[in-house]
Amino acid sequence: MTDEPALPAGASRESSRAPLLLRRRLVEVVSIVGSILLAFAIDAAWQERQAAREAQDLLGVLYTEFEANRAELTRHRDRWVTVQTATARLLVHQAEGDVPAPAVMDTLLSHFMTPTTFDAPEGTVSRAADGGSLTLIRDAELRELLATWPGMVSEVRDNELAMRDFILRVITPYLAESGVSLARSRALVIASTREDLAAAHLPNRWPAPLPSADLAADGYARILHDPAFEPLLVTRYGWINVDEYDEAIAFVDRILARLDEAAAS
């Protein structure tokens, strides 16, 4: 049997194993810490990828919504151009004392009295802002544009709501007192939307007898010869916000361009 090597004086076999055990413990600790850090890194990477996917989904939904906003803005802007043209023609006829044929006046008044208002499809923007999802978008300029959008909508709508109130509270009573029946012009509106009325199961004709052309001509002559009608026309013309719609459309174009860039980056 081979004799074991002699230990130094005052040493023991347990003390000689201590460095080895310490190294093993350190390896175990490093391994555990490394595993934890790796798990954190994997989780952080997964969360980052998840946030990126959510951001891409949000960008796609926003793009669709703002495309709808642009289409709606364009439709309303074009309607306002029609209102503006009709009001300008009424101003000319009133200034010249010229009374067009009843059918022409029917059409002009129909456009003149249109109280159209823009209702923006902005549910995604509102929900994203309220829920904090806008922070998923890294483009700071795009976030600022999206945050500014509700204010742009309010500017457009405030003017329209004021104009609608003016039509209902001032212009409509004036026309009624002047003997002008709006039934004729309203009948034109119904006739132009027969398909929509049929889909809604509503009658496609005016429900009451319409004033004759002679009676309508008397009422139209009365207002076009009345100096009190001019300030109503001027006020209406001044509140037609075609320029605001053009600005809003240009603003949406900026948002769509930034959304395109953000989705591609």
PyMOL commands that set and color helices and strands:
alter all, ss='L'
color gray80, all
select helices_A, chain A and resi 13-96+102-112+123-131+133-136+140-177+183-192+194-199+213-224+229-238+242-264
alter helices_A, ss='H'
color red, helices_A
deselect
rebuild
show_as cartoon
